[in-house]
């Protein structure tokens, strides 16, 4: 199974018995799987079979299936002649002619058929198995189109996500490099202020202040976890199973770590990087919401 979007559409047309049938299936993103089937009431018994096929093809998303039948009310019929009635009519006519001693008018076959009840119309009986087979065949065709659209869109989403991950790693590397520099700049700033104020300060006390700042602003663990989430994201994208929920979880964790980095660091440059990282993570979240 390729990386797939939850958005897609498929359509097929064909004959189901005497009927011209158009079948459409469309899907949109949804947290779980949800299937809605709309078909003629007379074919309600085939719904479970169609639903089973949908569930096999789609593991996540809202899927709507529409089965439209052209002129469903105009069904195919078998027409028979009511021979007993026609014989009775002929016999009655002959009796009437004999009794009235009147010449019989010559009637055409069409005129005889126009007598009420001479023609018997019966709905053609359709085999349920044949209907089910034809419907499933049409559905398979539409589903093949749907899956292709979802796969094509999924490929575009995957490419987009890879680009976002690369951008996120660029900012992450910059933050990693900036961390030690921020601590050193803090030490220099503290020393300069003390000198400007003309205050003598024990070097050990200054070192303690710098170490306290470094401890409060330490983001090494968050950076490591964020990098591990990026690696896990890429690994999930290569998985052949549906990974939408997994990616959604990873994006939430990325968001958590990015927020923590921003909260712990007082460095303006890191803060600016964090803003960019948050934007990227939010863009990833939007993409992931449409992944199966």
C-alpha positions in Angstrom: 0.0 0.0 0.0 1.5 3.3 -1.1 1.4 6.6 0.9 -2.2 7.6 0.3 -4.4 10.7 0.7 -7.9 10.3 2.0 -9.4 12.4 -0.8 -10.4 10.7 -4.0 -13.2 10.1 -6.6 -14.1 7.2 -8.9 -16.9 6.6 -11.4 -18.1 3.8 -13.6 -21.1 3.1 -15.8 -22.5 -0.1 -17.2 -25.5 -2.5 -17.4 -27.0 -4.3 -14.4 -29.5 -6.6 -16.0 -31.7 -4.4 -18.1 -30.7 -1.2 -16.3 -28.2 1.5 -17.1 -26.3 2.1 -13.9 -23.9 4.9 -12.9 -21.9 4.3 -9.8 -19.9 7.1 -8.1 -17.6 6.8 -5.1 -15.9 9.7 -3.3 -13.9 10.0 -0.2 -12.7 12.9 2.1 -10.6 13.0 5.2 -12.1 11.8 8.4 -10.6 10.8 11.8 -12.0 7.2 11.4 -13.6 5.2 8.7 -17.2 6.0 7.8 -19.2 4.6 4.8 -22.5 5.9 3.4 -24.3 4.0 0.6 -27.2 5.4 -1.4 -28.9 3.0 -3.8 -32.4 2.2 -4.9 -34.7 0.8 -2.2 -35.3 -2.3 -4.3 -31.5 -3.1 -4.1 -31.1 -2.6 -0.4 -30.2 -6.3 0.1 -26.9 -5.6 -1.8 -25.7 -2.9 0.6 -23.7 -5.2 2.9 -21.9 -6.7 0.0 -21.0 -3.3 -1.3 -20.0 -2.0 2.1 -17.7 -5.0 2.6 -15.9 -4.1 -0.7 -15.5 -0.5 0.4 -14.0 -1.5 3.7 -11.5 -3.7 2.0 -10.3 -0.9 -0.3 -10.4 2.0 2.2 -9.1 1.8 5.7 -9.7 5.5 6.8 -11.8 8.4 5.6 -15.4 9.2 4.9 -16.6 7.4 1.8 -19.9 8.1 0.0 -21.2 5.6 -2.6 -24.0 6.6 -5.0 -25.7 4.1 -7.2 -27.9 5.8 -9.8 -30.2 3.8 -12.1 -31.7 5.4 -15.2 -35.5 4.9 -15.5 -35.6 2.4 -12.7 -39.4 2.5 -12.7 -39.4 1.4 -16.4 -38.5 -2.2 -15.8 -38.0 -4.9 -18.4 -41.2 -6.9 -18.9 -42.2 -10.2 -20.4 -45.5 -10.0 -22.4 -47.8 -13.0 -22.8 -51.1 -13.4 -24.6 -54.0 -14.4 -22.4 -55.1 -17.2 -24.7 -58.0 -18.5 -22.7 -59.5 -14.9 -22.7 -58.9 -14.5 -26.4 -60.5 -17.9 -27.2 -63.5 -16.9 -25.1 -63.8 -13.6 -26.9 -63.6 -15.3 -30.3 -66.2 -17.8 -29.2 -68.5 -15.1 -27.9 -68.1 -13.2 -31.2 -69.0 -16.3 -33.2 -72.0 -16.9 -31.0 -73.2 -13.3 -31.4 -72.8 -13.5 -35.2 -74.8 -16.7 -35.3 -77.6 -15.4 -33.1 -77.9 -12.1 -34.9 -77.4 -13.6 -38.3 -75.1 -10.6 -38.9 -71.9 -10.7 -40.9 -68.8 -10.7 -38.7 -66.4 -7.8 -39.1 -62.9 -8.8 -39.8 -60.6 -7.8 -36.9 -56.9 -7.4 -37.1 -54.6 -9.1 -34.7 -53.6 -5.7 -33.3 -57.3 -4.9 -32.6 -57.7 -8.2 -30.8 -54.7 -7.5 -28.6 -56.2 -4.1 -27.6 -59.0 -5.8 -25.7 -58.4 -5.3 -22.0 -56.8 -8.3 -20.4 -55.7 -10.0 -23.6 -52.0 -8.9 -23.0 -50.4 -9.9 -19.7 -47.4 -8.0 -18.7 -45.0 -9.5 -16.1 -41.8 -7.9 -14.7 -38.8 -9.8 -15.9 -37.3 -11.7 -12.9 -33.7 -10.8 -12.4 -31.3 -13.1 -10.7 -30.0 -11.6 -7.5 -26.6 -13.2 -7.9 -26.2 -11.6 -11.3 -27.2 -8.2 -10.0 -24.7 -8.5 -7.1 -22.0 -9.6 -9.5 -22.6 -6.7 -11.9 -22.8 -4.1 -9.1 -19.5 -5.4 -7.5 -17.8 -5.3 -10.9 -18.9 -1.6 -11.4 -17.8 -0.8 -7.8 -14.4 -2.4 -8.4 -13.9 -0.2 -11.5 -14.8 2.9 -9.6 -12.7 1.9 -6.6 -9.7 1.4 -8.8 -10.0 5.0 -9.9 -10.5 6.2 -6.4 -7.4 4.4 -5.1 -5.3 5.8 -8.0 -6.4 9.4 -7.2 -5.6 8.8 -3.5 -2.2 7.4 -4.3 -1.4 10.2 -6.7 -2.4 12.8 -4.1 -0.5 10.8 -1.5 2.7 11.0 -3.5 2.3 14.8 -3.7 1.7 14.9 0.1 4.8 12.8 0.7 7.0 15.0 -1.4 5.6 18.1 0.4 6.2 16.5 3.8 9.8 15.5 2.9 10.4 19.1 2.0 9.0 20.4 5.3 11.0 17.9 7.3 14.2 19.0 5.6 13.4 22.7 6.4 12.7 21.7 10.0 16.0 19.9 10.3 17.8 23.0 9.0 16.3 25.1 11.8 17.0 22.4 14.3 20.7 22.2 13.4 20.9 26.0 13.6 19.4 25.9 17.1 21.8 23.2 18.2 24.7 25.2 17.0 23.4 28.4 18.6 22.9 26.9 22.1 26.5 27.0 23.4 27.0 30.4 21.8 24.0 31.8 23.6 25.5 30.6 27.0 28.8 32.2 26.2 27.2 35.4 25.1 25.3 35.4 28.4 28.6 35.1 30.3 30.1 37.9 28.4 27.0 40.1 28.9 27.0 39.4 32.6 30.7 40.2 32.9 30.3 43.4 31.0 27.4 44.6 33.1 29.3 43.9 36.3 32.3 45.8 34.9 30.1 48.8 33.9 28.7 48.9 37.4 32.1 48.7 39.0 31.1 45.7 41.1 33.6 43.1 42.1 32.2 39.6 41.8 33.7 36.3 42.8 34.5 34.3 39.6 33.0 31.3 41.2 29.7 33.2 41.8 29.8 34.4 38.2 30.3 30.8 37.0 27.4 29.7 39.2 25.2 32.3 37.6 26.2 31.2 34.1 25.7 27.6 34.9 22.3 28.4 36.3 21.3 30.2 33.1 22.7 27.3 31.0 20.7 24.8 33.1 17.4 26.8 32.8 17.8 27.2 29.1 19.2 23.7 28.3 17.3 22.3 25.3 19.5 19.4 24.4 16.9 16.8 25.4 14.2 18.5 23.4 16.4 18.8 20.4 17.2 15.1 20.5 13.6 14.1 20.9 12.6 16.4 18.0 15.2 14.9 15.8 14.0 11.4 16.7 10.4 12.4 15.8 11.6 13.5 12.4 13.4 10.2 11.9 10.2 8.3 13.0 8.1 10.4 10.6 10.3 9.4 7.7 10.2 5.8 8.7 6.5 5.8 8.9 6.2 7.4 5.5 8.1 4.3 4.1 5.7 1.9 5.8 3.3 0.0 3.5 0.4 0.2 6.0 -1.9 3.2 6.7 0.1 5.6 8.8 -2.1 8.7 9.1 -2.8 8.3 12.8 0.9 7.6 13.6 2.0 10.7 11.7 -0.7 12.7 13.5 0.8 11.6 16.9 4.3 12.4 15.8 3.3 15.9 14.7 1.7 16.5 18.1 5.0 15.5 19.7 7.0 17.8 17.4 4.7 20.6 18.4 5.2 19.8 22.1 9.0 19.8 21.8 9.1 23.0 19.7 7.0 24.8 22.3 9.2 23.6 25.1 12.3 24.8 23.2 10.7 28.2 22.8 9.7 28.5 26.4 13.1 27.5 27.8 15.4 29.6 25.6 15.7 33.3 26.1 18.0 33.8 23.1 16.4 36.0 20.4 18.0 34.0 17.5 16.7 30.7 18.8 13.3 32.3 19.5 13.1 33.4 15.8 14.1 29.9 14.7 11.4 28.4 17.0 8.8 30.6 15.3 9.8 29.2 11.9 9.8 25.7 13.3 6.2 26.1 14.6 5.0 27.3 11.2 6.5 24.2 9.6 5.1 21.9 12.2 1.6 23.4 11.7 2.0 23.0 7.9 2.9 19.3 8.5 -0.2 18.9 10.7 -2.4 20.2 8.0 -0.9 17.8 5.5 -1.1 14.8 7.9 -4.8 15.4 8.4 -5.5 14.1 4.9 -3.2 11.1 5.0 -4.9 7.6 5.3 
